[in-house]
Every structure is written in C-alpha cells, then in structure tokens.
Amino acid sequence: MNRLPRFGAVSLLAMTVVLFTVGCRQNQDQVTSTSDQNGTQDQASDPASANLAPVSTGSSNAAPAAYSDQQSAQQPDSGGSYDQSSDDPGYGSQPVVYADQPPPPLPDYDQPPAPGDGYLWTPGYWSWASSGYYWVPGGWVEAPYEGALWTPGYWGYHNHRYGFYRGYWGPHIGYYGGVDYGFGYVGFGYQGGYWGGGHFNYNRSVNNVNISVVHNVYNRTVSENNRGARVSYNGGSGGIQVRARPAELAARREQHAPPMRAQIQNQQVASTNRAQFASVNHDRPASLAISKPLAADRNVRPPVAVQIHNQAIAQQQERQAVPQREAPQQHQAALQQQQQQQRHAAQLQQQQQQQRQVVQQQQQHQATQQQEHQPAQQQRQTAPQREAPQGETLQHPAPLQHQAAPQQQQRQAAPQREAPQRQAPQQHQAPPQHKDEEHPKK
C-alpha cells in the first residue's frame, strides 16, 4: 500500500519536470524569435544598410550556420584535428603578398577629424616586408566618385601561410575577413555612413566629425570592439572564423577600382619608416593615423549602375532647384518694385517739403515788407499836422481807418492847386490892344 503513493508521487514529479522543460524551451524560443525580429528591424531601419549589395529574394545577409558569427571565436589547436587550409578566405581572388606568420593585433588609436564632405575613412592595417610587419596609417581619403565605398584589405590563412587580400573601391562593401577595424568597420558592412541625396552622410557615433566643417551628419549607436588588442586576420589558429555572406559575395562580383595613387604612396612611406615596424615598436607604431587627407585620382570611372543613379539624382536636384532659382527672382522683382515705390514716396515728400519752405519764405517776406512800410505811413500821416500855420491849434487827427486816406487827400488837393496855375496863363495871353484903338484917329 505504501508503494502506490510513492509511485504516484514519482509520476507527478516526472510530469512536473517535463512541463517545466517544455515551458523553458518555449520561452527560450520566444526570446530567440524576438531577438531575431529586433535584429531584422534594426538592420532595416539602419540607413547604412544601403552599403550592402542587393541579393536575391531567397538569399540572406546572415552568416552560414556552419560558421561562427563571433569575431573573437577561435578554433583550438587540438593536435591538428582542425585544419582550415582547405578553406579559401579570398573566394577566388589572389593575395598580393604572403607572410609565414600571422600579423600582430590591431592597435588602439584615435581618428583624426574629418576634413570635409566627400571624404571616407580608410582604416590602418598591417602590411608585410622582408623585415616583418609594418603599420600603414589610417587616413581620410577623398572618394574617387559619388557613391564609392572602401572595402578594407585583410589577412587570411590559406595553404599553411597568410596572404593579404587588397582592398578596393566599389558601390557596395564587400568581404574583409570579418575583421573589426573600428570606426564603423565592425567586420560586416560599414556603419560609419552612407551615400544619400548626392552627398555622404557621416555617423557621428563612430566618426570624429566637426559639424561646422562637415554638414551631413546623423547619430546612430554602433556596437563595436574598438578598444584593446583585436584580432587582425581571418582563419588559422587564433584567427577570426567568419565566412562571407551572400551580400558580401555579391559585392565582390561588382566592378571595382584598386587603391588610388595617394593610398599606395601612404603605404610606401610607411614601409621606409623603421618606427612603423612591429619588430622595432613592439606592436606600437609611431604613426597610427595621418591627419592630412589624401586626394582622389580623377581618372576613376564609376560603374554604369552608379553613373545612372548619380545622373538621376542630379536631374532630381535640378528640378528641385528650378523653383528655388525662380523664387529669388520673384523676390528680387518685388524688392525692386518696393524700392521704386519708396523712392517715389521720398520724392513726393521732398517736393512737399520744398513747397512748404517756399510758402514760409513768401510769408516771411510779406511780413518784412509790412514792417518796413508802417513807419513811412505814420510819418505821412503826422506831416500835415506839423506844417499847420502859426497861431493855429494843432488838432489831433481822427484815427485813420485806411492807410490810403492821406494819399487820396493829396490826389484831391493836387487838381485844386493846379487849376489857378492853368487859368493864369489864359489872362496873360489876351491879345494886346493896338494904339490906334486906344487912340482913335482924329
């Protein structure tokens, strides 16, 4: 009788464990699904995703399941059980130089400020000479054409030796071994900026950008391991175990341009500087980055697809610029009309002011003349009183009602004085009598 309860308890405990395990797996699947969904949404919302080459509908930008997607993943050397010599890290391309030992880790350094619009960052890397590895400084390089992107070179292990696969210019970012060079080159694609609207837009979270010099900027957080020693090669023991994604392979098949003249000269200068060699500086080069920007070659022709895209953008900008050019002309015509109206109003105001000044001058002149004539009229009025005969009493004349009264009296008195004078000559002009008449003949 005691065995039945025990058996029931064991069955219940086993059932509980099974249910708990199934529930945990479901929760884990939900978390994984949510993480994948968030990653997809995050990539879709990233404007720098345009740096990846388009792939067919059935393809994916994710890494193949047979390979690890972690940059620091290392394959342990367990007695030769793992050998990556059969893998081709160049995917058909040939290295430009070989080395018998892996390159040193990537050093930590600061990026110089961007010199202006249209410059792209090319990260520094280890190169090989007969004396060993030497560091080629990173630098800002002028893009050879609108829409050009730089895919860095990388070291890959193949056939029991290390080969360096040269970088190139192209319309999309290709495969560069999964190496995290920093400043937006996180091992896959490029998150430091993107081409859009006929200019390059810089991500301020990974680039040293002065907004007073560089005007096309945005800010998007990028997760990258850009501090401390970092693995600088792909494959082999201790190397990065990351294979190319479909988008990277598609970019490798596009039209490319090799490093430009200024980039090759930068490498040659570094090869002649002993302070740049790892054997001398103990993996700490003297010059990690150059502050002077490198000029682009003018003879680099963009791919046909990029030319068509750039022409379409130029035509669109031209159509948008037409109303902007007409608007200033209309504004200028309105401004000229307004200025003409203001000048006309100023002229009218000046003429009115001049007329007021003339009227004031006339009024002042009339007032002055009246003041000058008033004493003379008073003198003429008092003169007859002073010339009165002696013995007669001077009488005060009545107040003058009109200033012209004395003059009228003088005009009336003038004919009376002249009348006797005109009559007097008539009396003297009587014909003389002859003597014969006075004395008649006897």
ROVEXVEX-806761 format. One line per 10 residues: number of its first residue (from 0); for each residue x, z, y of C-alpha. Coordinates in steps of 0.1 Angstrom, whole numbers. Layout:
NUM> X Z Y | ...
This chain:
0> 0 0 0 | 29 5 23 | 42 -30 17 | 12 -47 32 | 16 -31 67 | 53 -38 66 | 46 -75 57 | 21 -78 85 | 45 -63 110 | 72 -87 99
10> 49 -116 102 | 38 -106 136 | 73 -101 148 | 83 -136 135 | 54 -152 152 | 63 -135 185 | 98 -148 183 | 86 -183 176 | 62 -182 205 | 89 -168 228
20> 113 -195 218 | 88 -223 224 | 79 -208 258 | 115 -207 268 | 121 -242 258 | 91 -254 277 | 103 -235 308 | 137 -250 304 | 123 -285 301 | 102 -279 332
30> 133 -268 351 | 153 -298 339 | 125 -321 348 | 121 -305 382 | 159 -308 389 | 159 -344 378 | 130 -351 400 | 145 -334 430 | 178 -352 424 | 159 -386 424
40> 140 -377 455 | 172 -365 472 | 190 -397 464 | 161 -418 476 | 160 -400 509 | 197 -404 515 | 204 -433 538 | 239 -436 523 | 223 -447 490 | 224 -482 506
50> 261 -482 499 | 254 -487 462 | 249 -522 448 | 213 -530 436 | 208 -531 399 | 181 -545 376 | 149 -526 371 | 159 -514 336 | 193 -501 347 | 201 -467 361
60> 227 -454 385 | 232 -424 363 | 263 -420 342 | 260 -429 305 | 250 -400 283 | 282 -403 262 | 304 -392 291 | 305 -361 312 | 295 -364 349 | 316 -334 360
70> 347 -342 380 | 367 -313 366 | 357 -319 330 | 389 -320 309 | 393 -330 273 | 415 -306 254 | 445 -320 236 | 438 -307 201 | 465 -322 180 | 457 -358 190
80> 421 -355 179 | 411 -372 212 | 428 -403 225 | 414 -423 254 | 440 -450 251 | 413 -474 238 | 392 -470 269 | 398 -493 298 | 394 -475 332 | 399 -508 351
90> 370 -526 334 | 389 -558 331 | 410 -555 363 | 447 -551 361 | 467 -523 377 | 492 -531 405 | 517 -505 394 | 524 -483 364 | 537 -448 360 | 548 -428 330
100> 534 -395 342 | 501 -385 359 | 500 -382 398 | 500 -348 414 | 468 -332 426 | 453 -343 458 | 464 -322 488 | 441 -305 512 | 442 -318 548 | 421 -323 579
110> 407 -356 590 | 416 -368 625 | 388 -376 649 | 371 -409 646 | 385 -433 672 | 352 -451 679 | 323 -471 664 | 330 -496 636 | 359 -476 620 | 358 -465 584
120> 378 -437 568 | 402 -447 540 | 414 -416 522 | 450 -409 513 | 464 -414 478 | 495 -411 457 | 515 -442 451 | 545 -448 428 | 580 -460 434 | 612 -458 413
130> 619 -423 429 | 585 -410 419 | 552 -404 435 | 548 -405 473 | 518 -399 495 | 502 -427 515 | 484 -410 545 | 447 -415 551 | 435 -431 582 | 407 -447 602
140> 406 -485 597 | 386 -510 616 | 361 -527 594 | 370 -564 588 | 334 -574 592 | 300 -559 598 | 287 -544 566 | 321 -539 550 | 328 -508 529 | 360 -495 515
150> 363 -486 478 | 394 -465 473 | 420 -472 447 | 425 -448 418 | 448 -439 389 | 436 -445 353 | 451 -437 320 | 453 -467 296 | 476 -476 267 | 496 -443 269
160> 505 -449 306 | 490 -445 340 | 481 -475 362 | 469 -477 398 | 439 -499 405 | 440 -512 440 | 411 -505 465 | 392 -533 481 | 367 -542 509 | 332 -553 499
170> 295 -550 507 | 290 -520 483 | 310 -491 469 | 325 -498 435 | 340 -476 409 | 370 -455 419 | 375 -434 388 | 352 -405 398 | 380 -390 420 | 368 -367 447
180> 389 -378 477 | 367 -358 501 | 352 -369 535 | 322 -385 518 | 340 -400 488 | 327 -375 463 | 335 -396 432 | 305 -418 432 | 294 -439 461 | 301 -430 497
190> 281 -404 516 | 301 -404 548 | 279 -430 565 | 261 -463 562 | 256 -496 580 | 223 -500 597 | 209 -517 628 | 241 -537 633 | 264 -507 635 | 279 -480 613
200> 263 -446 613 | 285 -415 607 | 276 -384 588 | 289 -355 609 | 288 -331 580 | 319 -348 563 | 335 -367 592 | 353 -355 623 | 332 -372 649 | 331 -367 687
210> 296 -377 699 | 309 -387 733 | 331 -413 716 | 310 -422 685 | 273 -427 693 | 257 -435 660 | 257 -402 641 | 235 -382 618 | 238 -350 598 | 233 -346 561
220> 248 -320 539 | 271 -333 511 | 283 -312 482 | 320 -320 476 | 351 -301 464 | 374 -308 493 | 394 -276 493 | 422 -267 470 | 440 -288 444 | 419 -316 429
230> 425 -340 400 | 437 -374 412 | 434 -396 382 | 409 -407 355 | 413 -404 318 | 440 -390 297 | 448 -353 291 | 435 -333 321 | 421 -363 338 | 385 -369 351
240> 362 -381 322 | 338 -402 342 | 329 -438 334 | 314 -464 357 | 277 -465 364 | 257 -498 365 | 257 -498 403 | 295 -495 404 | 299 -522 378 | 276 -545 398
250> 297 -539 429 | 329 -549 410 | 314 -583 404 | 308 -590 441 | 331 -608 465 | 359 -586 476 | 387 -586 501 | 421 -569 494 | 437 -543 516 | 445 -556 551
260> 479 -561 567 | 478 -528 585 | 469 -509 553 | 498 -524 534 | 522 -516 563 | 510 -480 562 | 519 -478 525 | 553 -494 531 | 562 -470 559 | 553 -441 536
270> 575 -454 508 | 605 -453 531 | 599 -417 542 | 616 -392 519 | 594 -364 532 | 564 -381 516 | 578 -379 481 | 564 -353 458 | 599 -345 444 | 610 -336 479
280> 580 -319 494 | 567 -302 462 | 533 -320 464 | 530 -311 501 | 537 -344 521 | 549 -342 556 | 523 -366 569 | 489 -363 553 | 469 -385 577 | 477 -407 606
290> 459 -403 639 | 464 -438 652 | 437 -462 640 | 446 -493 620 | 434 -527 633 | 415 -551 611 | 425 -586 601 | 404 -613 619 | 405 -638 591 | 384 -618 565
300> 352 -637 558 | 322 -616 547 | 303 -626 516 | 274 -651 520 | 248 -625 515 | 263 -602 542 | 265 -632 566 | 228 -639 561 | 220 -602 565 | 241 -600 597
310> 225 -631 612 | 190 -618 605 | 199 -585 623 | 214 -604 652 | 183 -625 656 | 161 -595 654 | 182 -577 681 | 180 -609 702 | 142 -609 700 | 141 -572 709
320> 165 -578 738 | 143 -606 754 | 116 -582 768 | 144 -558 778 | 160 -586 799 | 127 -597 814 | 117 -561 823 | 148 -557 846 | 140 -590 863 | 104 -580 869
330> 116 -546 881 | 141 -563 904 | 114 -586 919 | 91 -557 925 | 120 -538 941 | 128 -567 964 | 92 -570 974 | 91 -533 982 | 123 -536 1002 | 109 -565 1021
340> 77 -546 1029 | 98 -516 1040 | 119 -539 1063 | 87 -554 1078 | 73 -520 1084 | 105 -509 1101 | 105 -539 1123 | 69 -532 1134 | 78 -496 1141 | 108 -507 1161
350> 87 -531 1182 | 61 -505 1189 | 88 -481 1200 | 102 -507 1223 | 68 -513 1238 | 63 -476 1244 | 96 -475 1261 | 87 -504 1284 | 54 -487 1293 | 72 -455 1301
360> 97 -473 1323 | 69 -490 1342 | 51 -457 1347 | 83 -441 1360 | 90 -470 1383 | 54 -468 1398 | 57 -431 1403 | 91 -435 1421 | 76 -462 1444 | 47 -439 1453
370> 70 -411 1461 | 91 -434 1484 | 60 -448 1504 | 44 -415 1510 | 68 -402 1538 | 66 -435 1556 | 28 -434 1557 | 29 -399 1570 | 53 -410 1598 | 30 -439 1608
380> 1 -415 1609 | 18 -390 1633 | 34 -416 1656 | 3 -423 1678 | -1 -385 1685 | 35 -382 1697 | 31 -412 1721 | 0 -399 1738 | 1 -399 1777 | 13 -369 1795
390> -13 -345 1805 | -35 -353 1777 | -40 -328 1750 | -30 -339 1716 | -58 -338 1692 | -52 -334 1656 | -65 -365 1638 | -91 -361 1612 | -78 -362 1577 | -70 -396 1565
400> -94 -408 1540 | -75 -440 1533 | -39 -447 1538 | -46 -482 1552 | -67 -469 1583 | -37 -468 1608 | -27 -503 1598 | -63 -515 1602 | -65 -500 1637 | -32 -517 1646
410> -46 -550 1634 | -77 -544 1655 | -58 -534 1686 | -35 -564 1684 | -61 -591 1695 | -71 -569 1725 | -35 -568 1738 | -30 -604 1732 | -62 -615 1749 | -52 -608 1785
420> -19 -625 1778 | -37 -657 1767 | -60 -656 1798 | -33 -650 1823 | -16 -684 1819 | -50 -701 1825 | -52 -686 1860 | -18 -698 1870 | -24 -732 1856 | -52 -740 1881
430> -45 -774 1898 | -28 -770 1932 | -48 -780 1963 | -34 -808 1985 | -26 -802 2020 | -49 -829 2031 | -78 -810 2015 | -67 -778 2032 | -64 -795 2065 | -89 -824 2067
440> -80 -853 2087 | -89 -851 2122
